[in-house]
Amino acid sequence: MVVRLKEVEKSAQVVFPAEGREGRLRLRVQQLKDAEKDLETVLPVEGESAREVIEQRIELLNYVIANPTFEEQYPCVSLEVLKWRDKQGYPKLAIFSLGSDTFRISADYAIYRPGDKEWQFNFLEGYPAPIIAQYKDLQNVFVQEFQKNAGKGRDRVREWNRVLKASFTGVIPQPIRDKIKEIEPIFSEQKVRTEIEWYGFLGFRSREVSVPYTTGPHIFLIAEVSQWSTETKIKKDPLVVGYKAGKLWLISSFDETPLEAYVTAEFAVKQK
């Protein structure tokens, strides 16, 4: 496994089972009570972000109290590892959802007349907000890059674009696929939304109803980017992590077999 991902594994907070479980549960129950008090005292000036952070903590504490083996099976990894940067200020780690083989962040600058929006940034569409937040500092990196070569007056650059794109081109071993399938319910979110239901004769009446739905599963691959290029390809050594209640949980690590090696091994003709 590459050096950077070994550092991620070392940073994982491992919880040991058996004799420590009872004490840990008492601690989690007390932490839940404290978090619920914190939620009650959030001030309007703190905004929705403060409430969201505390609500995520309450969600997580409720879950680990009801499922005490969760912390024992999946070490906690700080989201901060996604903020590791190289000398250019670019990410050292790319994170891939299971639904796509592409990690993509882009910045576009365009100005044609006063009042136009100059900058547009796109960050990992569809990812949980706390994961996206770990890459937001790249806005400043892109702006500084632009400013170095933007020119002045009539020579000022009027259009500029930067894209950080990495493709995962590897093959996940079958045991890891089986593991991912097994734990999908754990890292899915059960939510409720309000919809309008029409009823009565010819549907003239309406009422609000609560409709449960599921999002996720929030399971990702984290891989190291050795160097960014126009066609950055990553073939091996990702970590498999789950996202739950604002934290990452280490599910598995593996030395993955690149597609080319897999094909070669399957169809090679042995020499006599």
C-alpha positions in Angstrom: 0.0 0.0 0.0 1.2 3.5 -0.8 2.7 5.7 2.0 -0.1 8.2 2.2 -2.9 5.6 2.7 -0.8 3.9 5.4 -0.8 7.2 7.2 -4.6 7.3 6.9 -4.9 3.8 8.4 -2.6 4.7 11.3 -4.7 7.8 12.0 -7.8 5.6 12.4 -9.2 5.5 16.0 -9.5 1.8 16.9 -12.0 0.9 19.6 -11.3 -2.4 21.4 -14.2 -4.8 22.3 -14.9 -7.0 25.3 -14.2 -5.6 28.7 -14.3 -2.0 27.6 -17.7 -2.1 26.0 -19.8 -1.4 29.1 -17.7 1.6 30.1 -17.8 2.9 26.5 -21.6 2.7 26.4 -21.9 4.7 29.6 -19.7 7.3 28.1 -21.7 7.4 24.9 -25.0 7.8 26.8 -23.6 10.7 28.7 -22.3 12.3 25.5 -25.8 11.9 24.0 -27.3 13.7 26.9 -24.8 16.5 26.5 -25.4 16.8 22.8 -29.1 17.0 23.3 -28.6 19.8 25.7 -26.3 21.6 23.2 -29.0 21.3 20.6 -31.6 22.9 22.8 -29.3 25.9 23.5 -28.2 26.7 19.9 -28.8 30.4 19.1 -30.4 31.7 15.9 -27.2 33.6 15.2 -25.3 30.3 14.8 -27.4 29.3 11.8 -28.5 25.9 10.5 -24.9 24.7 10.2 -24.4 24.5 14.0 -27.7 22.6 14.4 -26.7 20.2 11.6 -23.4 19.4 13.3 -25.0 18.6 16.6 -27.8 16.7 15.0 -25.3 14.5 13.2 -23.5 13.8 16.4 -26.8 12.9 18.1 -27.6 10.5 15.2 -24.2 8.9 15.5 -24.4 8.5 19.3 -27.9 7.0 19.0 -26.6 4.5 16.5 -23.5 3.3 18.4 -25.5 3.0 21.6 -28.0 0.7 19.8 -25.2 -1.1 17.9 -22.2 -1.3 20.3 -20.2 -3.5 17.9 -20.2 -0.8 15.2 -17.2 1.1 16.6 -15.4 -2.2 17.2 -15.7 -3.3 13.6 -15.0 0.0 11.8 -12.3 2.4 13.1 -13.1 6.1 12.8 -11.1 8.1 10.3 -11.1 11.9 10.4 -12.5 13.8 7.5 -9.4 16.0 7.8 -7.3 13.5 5.9 -9.1 14.7 2.7 -7.5 18.1 3.3 -3.9 16.7 2.7 -2.4 18.8 -0.2 0.7 18.6 -2.4 3.1 21.4 -3.1 0.8 22.9 -5.7 -2.1 22.9 -3.2 -3.8 20.1 -5.0 -5.4 17.1 -3.1 -3.1 14.2 -2.3 -6.2 11.9 -1.8 -9.1 11.5 -4.2 -12.4 10.0 -3.1 -14.6 8.0 -5.4 -18.3 7.1 -5.0 -19.3 3.6 -5.9 -21.5 5.0 -8.6 -18.7 6.6 -10.6 -15.1 5.9 -11.6 -14.4 9.7 -11.7 -13.3 12.2 -9.2 -13.8 15.7 -10.6 -13.4 19.3 -9.3 -13.4 22.3 -11.7 -13.1 26.0 -11.7 -14.3 28.3 -14.5 -13.6 32.0 -14.9 -15.4 34.1 -17.5 -16.1 37.9 -17.7 -17.8 39.7 -20.6 -19.6 42.6 -19.1 -20.0 44.2 -15.6 -22.3 42.3 -13.4 -21.6 38.9 -14.8 -20.7 36.1 -12.3 -17.0 35.7 -12.8 -16.3 32.4 -11.0 -18.1 29.0 -11.1 -16.8 26.1 -9.0 -18.0 22.5 -9.2 -17.2 20.1 -6.3 -18.1 16.4 -6.3 -21.7 16.6 -7.1 -23.9 14.3 -5.1 -21.4 13.7 -2.3 -22.4 14.4 1.4 -21.8 18.1 2.2 -19.1 17.5 4.9 -17.0 15.6 2.4 -17.4 18.4 -0.2 -16.3 20.9 2.5 -12.9 19.3 2.8 -12.1 20.4 -0.8 -13.5 23.9 -0.7 -10.1 25.4 0.0 -9.2 24.7 -3.6 -11.3 27.7 -4.6 -8.4 29.9 -3.3 -5.8 27.7 -5.0 -7.6 28.2 -8.3 -8.1 31.9 -7.9 -4.4 32.4 -7.0 -3.3 30.4 -10.1 -5.5 32.6 -12.3 -4.2 35.8 -10.8 -0.6 34.9 -11.5 -1.2 34.8 -15.2 -4.4 37.0 -15.6 -2.7 40.1 -17.0 -4.0 43.6 -16.6 -6.2 46.1 -18.5 -6.9 45.1 -22.1 -4.5 42.1 -21.8 -6.5 40.6 -18.9 -7.6 37.0 -19.4 -11.3 36.9 -20.0 -11.8 33.1 -19.9 -9.9 30.5 -17.8 -10.6 26.9 -16.7 -8.9 24.4 -14.4 -10.1 20.8 -14.0 -8.8 18.2 -11.5 -10.0 14.9 -12.7 -8.9 11.4 -11.7 -10.2 8.1 -12.9 -10.2 4.8 -11.0 -9.2 2.1 -13.4 -8.7 -0.8 -11.1 -10.6 -4.0 -10.2 -12.0 -4.5 -6.7 -11.5 -8.1 -5.4 -14.7 -10.1 -5.1 -14.4 -10.5 -1.2 -14.4 -6.7 -1.0 -17.4 -6.4 -3.3 -19.2 -9.0 -1.1 -18.3 -7.0 2.1 -19.6 -3.8 0.5 -22.9 -5.4 -0.4 -23.2 -6.8 3.1 -22.8 -3.4 4.9 -24.8 -1.2 2.5 -27.7 -0.9 4.9 -25.4 0.3 7.7 -24.2 3.2 5.6 -27.5 4.2 4.1 -29.7 6.9 5.6 -33.3 6.6 6.4 -35.0 9.9 5.9 -38.6 11.3 5.8 -39.9 14.0 3.4 -43.2 15.8 3.4 -45.4 15.5 0.3 -48.9 16.7 -0.6 -51.5 14.0 -1.0 -54.8 14.7 -2.8 -57.9 12.8 -1.7 -61.6 12.8 -1.5 -64.1 13.1 -4.4 -62.2 14.0 -7.6 -59.2 14.8 -5.4 -60.3 18.3 -4.3 -58.7 18.0 -0.9 -55.1 17.8 0.0 -53.1 17.0 3.1 -49.4 16.7 4.0 -48.1 13.2 4.5 -44.7 11.9 5.6 -43.0 9.7 3.1 -39.9 7.6 4.2 -37.1 7.1 1.8 -33.5 5.9 1.7 -30.3 7.7 0.6 -27.0 6.1 -0.1 -25.3 3.8 0.6 -22.5 6.3 1.4 -19.5 4.0 0.7 -16.4 5.4 -1.0 -12.9 4.5 -2.2 -10.1 6.7 -1.1 -6.9 6.6 -3.3 -3.7 8.5 -3.4 -2.9 10.7 -6.3 0.9 10.6 -7.0 0.8 13.4 -9.5 -2.0 15.3 -11.2 -2.1 15.3 -15.0 -4.6 15.8 -17.9 -5.4 12.1 -17.6 -4.8 11.1 -14.0 -5.5 7.3 -13.6 -5.5 5.4 -10.3 -5.2 1.6 -10.5 -4.5 0.3 -7.1 -4.4 0.4 -3.3 -7.6 2.3 -2.3 -9.2 2.3 1.1 -12.8 1.4 1.4 -14.6 3.8 3.8 -18.2 4.4 4.9 -19.6 7.8 5.7 -22.1 8.1 8.6 -23.1 11.1 10.7 -20.3 13.4 9.6 -17.5 10.8 10.0 -15.6 8.3 7.9 -15.4 4.7 9.0 -12.6 2.4 7.7 -14.2 -0.8 6.2 -11.3 -2.4 4.4 -8.0 -1.8 2.7 -6.6 -4.0 -0.1 -3.9 -4.3 -2.7 -6.2 -4.3 -5.7 -5.4 -6.0 -8.9 -5.2 -3.7 -12.0 -7.4 -4.7 -14.9 -4.4 -5.2 -17.2 -2.8 -7.6 -14.7 -6.1 -9.5 -14.3 -6.5 -9.9 -18.0 -2.9 -11.0 -18.5 -3.2 -13.6 -15.7 -6.5 -15.0 -17.1 -5.5 -15.3 -20.7 -1.7 -15.7 -20.7 -0.4 -18.6 -22.7 2.2 -20.6 -20.7 5.5 -21.2 -22.5 6.9 -24.7 -22.4 
